[in-house]
Amino acid sequence: MSLINYLTRIEFGEGEISRLPTFLAELGVKRPLIATDRGLVATGVVARILDLVPDAVVFDGTPANPTEEAVMEAHAVYLGGDCDGIVGIGGGSSLDLAKAVRILTGHPAPLGQYAAVNGGVKLIHNRICPLIAVPTTSGTGSEVGRAAVIITADGRKLGLLSPYNLPTIALCDPELTYGLPPKLTAATGMDAISHCLETYMAPAFNPPAEAIALHGLDCGLSAIEKATADGTDKVARRDMMVCALEGAMAFQKGLGAVHALTHPLGAIRSLNLHHGTLNAVLMPEVLRFNRPVIGGKWDVLAARMGGEPDGVIAALNQRIGMPSGLAEMGVTEAMMEEVSHAALKDHCHATNPRLATQEDYLEILRRSA
């Protein structure tokens, strides 16, 4: 049996952020919590939102890898501000935090019980507040995804998954990404591209998801270098946002070994590594690992990408300034050993086309060093 559905409402286009008050009114939200981070506040984007929605309450304490502690703080602000809805604005971290706060508007803490690996999918219901997700990067696609990835109180980076986690509205305005710095454009863009690759390779039967993933891959590969070199390139920015949301729309097909590894890597507090950068560094080795079992899909990717997929990604990483490997990012052999065990417990482990062992994961990490 295959579940195939695309129920996300997406409002897409340059300047669409100006319609935020209309969408909030449509949802009956009068006093939203704005879930964001301090970096976005510094850019002036949050001030622009407050001009549109002056009664909103702001939580700007989202960390680079959102934690249960930060979610609880934001939920306290939601309750203290007498809020009746949430606007998540920012990159994937802010949007995932917004989703987790939304869960707490209808469910008791702690968050770990709602993680997919803990059987939490069935515990999440739809008696939660409205959420509008506004991405300001083109990476995670969290605005159209069912997961909130959070470092829970026990230190694990876990996915809280449910169809009820889908934002009520995904408000996608490419203009909000025009000022994104080159390094962040590259890292978030590789995140989106990795989603398209992993969902396409995942073994579940879902032809629409595969078609969407391939279109997203085309958009991402054609646009990422242009967007990185010129942040004002409107077509490139639009296509990167399309890549991000289509990669996430295909998530229902499953991700794989890249994410099974990057989730525990991202949970290493002493490093606080960027998720998209990790995906970029690990993708070539995971492609090589999967090649023996994905059959004709390798040839499809090679034809669309203009060369052997692993080599194309490795060369692209180099051109856009991704790190040369995990060692450059501070990942040690001891950390790799721990991550290789944790990856077996990640919700993305089971949907990789070639089921990895702990030794396989360790070898992928070592080869990516």
C-alpha positions in Angstrom: 0.0 0.0 0.0 1.2 3.5 -0.9 -0.1 6.7 0.6 0.0 9.5 -2.0 -1.3 12.9 -1.1 -0.5 16.6 -1.7 -2.6 18.6 0.6 -0.4 21.6 1.4 -1.8 25.0 0.5 1.0 27.1 -1.0 0.8 30.8 -1.8 3.8 31.5 -4.0 5.1 34.6 -5.6 7.1 37.8 -5.3 5.6 40.2 -2.9 3.2 37.7 -1.4 4.3 38.5 2.1 2.1 41.7 1.9 -0.9 39.4 2.0 -0.1 38.0 5.4 -2.8 40.0 7.2 -5.4 38.7 4.8 -4.4 35.1 5.4 -4.3 35.5 9.2 -7.8 37.0 9.1 -9.0 34.1 6.9 -7.8 31.7 9.6 -9.3 33.8 12.4 -5.9 34.6 13.9 -5.8 38.0 15.7 -2.7 37.8 17.8 0.0 35.4 16.3 3.3 34.4 17.8 6.1 35.2 15.4 8.6 32.4 15.7 12.0 33.4 14.3 15.6 34.0 15.2 17.8 37.0 16.1 19.7 37.0 12.9 16.5 37.6 10.9 15.4 40.3 13.4 18.7 42.1 12.6 17.9 42.1 8.8 14.7 44.1 9.3 12.5 41.3 8.0 10.7 40.8 11.3 10.1 44.6 11.6 8.4 44.4 8.2 6.2 41.6 9.5 5.3 43.7 12.6 4.3 46.6 10.4 1.9 44.2 8.7 0.7 42.6 11.9 1.3 45.0 14.8 -0.5 42.9 17.4 1.9 40.0 16.9 4.2 38.7 19.7 7.8 37.9 18.8 9.9 35.0 20.0 13.4 35.3 18.4 15.3 32.7 20.4 15.5 29.9 17.8 18.9 28.3 17.9 20.7 27.0 14.7 19.6 23.5 15.6 16.2 23.9 17.5 16.0 22.4 20.9 13.2 21.3 23.1 14.3 23.9 25.6 13.8 26.7 23.0 10.4 25.2 22.0 9.3 25.3 25.6 10.5 29.0 25.9 8.6 29.9 22.8 5.4 28.1 24.0 5.6 30.1 27.2 5.7 33.3 25.2 2.7 32.0 23.2 0.7 31.4 26.3 1.8 34.6 28.0 1.0 36.7 25.0 -2.5 35.2 24.7 -1.7 34.1 21.1 -4.1 32.3 18.9 -1.9 31.2 16.0 1.7 31.1 14.8 3.7 32.6 12.0 7.0 30.8 11.6 9.4 32.9 9.6 13.0 32.1 8.8 15.0 29.1 7.7 14.2 25.5 8.6 15.2 25.9 12.2 12.6 28.6 12.9 9.9 26.8 10.9 10.6 23.5 12.7 10.5 25.3 16.1 7.2 26.9 15.1 5.8 23.4 14.2 6.9 22.0 17.6 5.3 24.9 19.5 2.2 24.3 17.5 2.1 20.7 18.7 2.3 22.0 22.3 -0.8 24.1 21.7 -2.8 20.9 21.7 -0.6 18.3 23.4 1.3 18.0 26.6 5.1 18.0 26.9 7.6 16.4 26.6 8.2 16.5 22.9 10.1 13.2 22.7 6.9 11.2 22.9 5.8 12.6 19.5 9.0 11.5 17.7 8.4 9.0 14.9 11.0 6.6 16.2 9.1 6.5 19.5 5.8 5.7 17.9 4.6 9.3 18.3 2.9 9.8 14.9 -0.4 8.4 16.2 -0.3 10.7 19.2 -0.5 13.9 17.2 -4.0 15.2 16.4 -5.4 18.2 14.6 -6.7 20.1 17.6 -3.8 22.6 17.3 -3.6 26.3 16.3 -3.2 27.6 12.8 0.3 28.0 11.4 1.6 30.0 8.5 5.1 29.1 7.5 7.2 31.8 5.7 10.6 30.6 4.5 13.4 33.1 4.1 15.9 30.5 2.8 15.6 27.9 0.1 16.7 24.7 1.8 14.7 22.5 4.2 11.3 22.9 2.6 9.9 22.8 6.1 7.1 25.0 5.0 5.5 22.1 3.1 6.8 19.2 5.2 5.2 17.0 7.9 8.2 16.9 10.2 9.6 19.1 12.9 13.2 18.1 13.6 14.1 19.0 17.2 16.9 18.2 19.6 14.8 16.7 22.4 15.6 16.8 26.1 17.6 13.6 25.9 20.0 15.2 23.4 18.8 13.3 20.3 17.8 15.1 17.1 14.4 13.5 16.3 11.7 14.0 13.8 8.2 14.7 15.0 6.1 13.5 12.1 2.4 13.8 11.3 0.2 15.0 8.5 -1.2 17.4 11.0 2.2 19.0 11.2 1.8 20.5 7.7 1.5 24.3 8.0 -2.0 25.6 7.4 -0.5 27.9 4.7 3.0 27.9 3.2 3.6 31.5 2.2 6.6 31.4 -0.2 7.9 34.8 -1.3 11.2 34.6 -3.2 11.8 38.3 -2.4 12.6 37.3 1.2 15.6 35.4 0.0 17.2 38.1 -2.1 19.6 39.2 0.8 20.7 35.8 1.8 24.5 35.7 1.9 26.4 33.5 -0.6 27.6 30.9 1.9 24.1 30.4 3.3 22.6 30.4 -0.1 25.0 27.5 -1.1 24.5 25.5 2.1 20.7 25.8 2.1 20.6 25.1 -1.6 22.5 21.9 -1.2 20.1 20.9 1.5 17.2 21.2 -1.0 19.1 19.3 -3.7 19.9 16.5 -1.3 16.2 16.2 -0.5 15.4 15.8 -4.2 18.1 13.2 -4.6 17.2 11.2 -1.5 13.5 11.2 -2.1 14.0 10.1 -5.7 16.2 7.2 -4.6 13.9 6.1 -1.7 12.3 2.7 -2.5 8.6 3.4 -1.8 6.2 3.4 -4.7 5.1 7.0 -5.3 5.4 8.1 -8.9 4.2 11.7 -8.4 6.8 12.2 -5.6 9.5 11.0 -7.9 8.4 13.3 -10.7 8.3 16.2 -8.3 11.7 15.4 -6.9 13.3 15.3 -10.4 11.7 18.6 -11.3 13.0 20.1 -8.1 16.5 18.7 -8.8 16.5 20.3 -12.3 15.5 23.6 -10.8 18.2 23.4 -8.1 21.1 22.3 -10.2 20.4 25.0 -12.8 20.0 27.8 -10.2 22.3 27.2 -7.2 25.5 28.6 -8.7 23.7 31.6 -10.1 21.9 32.4 -6.8 25.1 32.0 -4.9 27.0 34.3 -7.2 24.2 36.9 -7.6 21.7 37.0 -4.8 19.5 39.4 -6.7 19.0 37.0 -9.7 15.2 36.8 -9.5 14.8 33.7 -11.7 17.5 31.8 -9.7 16.0 32.8 -6.4 12.6 31.6 -7.6 13.9 28.3 -8.9 15.8 27.6 -5.6 12.6 28.2 -3.7 10.8 25.8 -6.0 13.6 23.2 -5.5 13.2 23.5 -1.7 9.5 23.1 -1.6 9.4 20.3 -4.2 12.1 18.4 -2.3 10.0 18.6 0.8 6.7 17.8 -1.1 8.4 14.5 -2.0 9.4 13.8 1.6 6.4 11.5 2.0 8.4 9.0 -0.1 11.1 9.0 2.5 14.7 10.2 2.8 17.7 8.1 3.5 21.2 7.6 4.8 22.3 11.2 4.3 19.7 12.4 6.8 20.1 9.4 9.1 23.6 10.7 9.6 23.1 14.4 9.5 20.5 14.4 12.2 22.8 13.0 14.9 25.7 15.0 13.5 23.6 18.1 13.9 22.9 17.2 17.5 26.6 17.5 18.5 26.3 20.6 20.7 30.0 21.4 20.7 30.0 21.8 16.9 26.5 23.1 16.1 26.9 22.2 12.4 24.7 23.4 9.6 22.4 20.8 8.3 22.6 21.7 4.6 26.4 21.8 4.7 26.5 18.3 6.2 24.1 17.0 3.6 26.3 18.4 0.8 29.5 16.8 2.3 27.9 13.4 2.8 25.9 13.2 -0.4 28.6 11.9 -2.8 29.5 8.9 -0.6 25.8 8.1 0.0 25.2 8.1 -3.7 28.1 5.7 -4.2 26.8 3.5 -1.4 23.3 3.4 -3.0 24.4 2.9 -6.6 24.4 -1.0 -6.5 20.7 -1.2 -5.6 19.0 1.7 -7.4 19.3 0.3 -10.9 18.1 2.5 -13.7 17.6 5.4 -11.4 21.3 6.0 -11.4 21.2 6.3 -15.2 18.2 8.7 -15.0 20.1 10.9 -12.6 23.3 10.8 -14.7 21.4 11.9 -17.8 19.7 14.8 -16.0 22.8 15.9 -14.1 25.2 15.7 -17.0 27.6 13.1 -15.5 28.0 10.5 -12.8 25.8 11.8 -9.9 28.4 11.4 -7.1 31.1 13.2 -9.2 28.7 16.0 -10.2 27.8 16.7 -6.6 31.4 16.6 -5.4 32.4 19.1 -8.1 29.5 21.3 -7.4 30.4 21.3 -3.7 33.9 22.5 -4.5 32.7 25.2 -6.9 30.3 26.8 -4.3 32.6 26.6 -1.4 31.4 23.7 0.7 33.9 22.2 3.2 36.3 19.6 1.8 35.1 17.1 4.4 33.9 16.4 7.9 37.3 16.7 9.4 37.4 20.4 8.3 34.2 20.8 10.2 35.6 19.5 13.4 34.1 16.0 13.3 36.4 13.5 15.1 36.7 9.7 14.8 35.1 9.4 18.2 32.1 11.5 17.1 31.8 9.4 13.9 31.7 6.2 16.0 28.8 7.6 18.1 27.0 9.0 15.1 27.2 5.7 13.2 25.3 4.0 16.1 22.7 6.8 16.4 22.0 6.7 12.6 20.5 3.3 13.0 17.8 4.8 15.3 16.9 7.7 13.0 13.6 7.7 11.2 15.3 8.1 7.8 17.4 5.0 8.2 14.7 2.6 7.1 13.8 4.4 3.9 17.3 4.4 2.4 17.2 2.1 -0.7 20.2 0.1 0.6 19.8 -0.7 4.3 23.0 0.3 6.1 24.7 -1.3 9.0 26.6 0.5 11.7 29.8 -0.4 10.0 28.5 1.0 6.7 27.6 4.3 8.3 31.0 4.5 9.9 32.7 3.9 6.5 30.5 6.6 4.8 31.6 9.0 7.5 35.2 8.1 7.2 35.2 8.4 3.5 33.5 11.8 3.9 36.2 13.1 6.2 
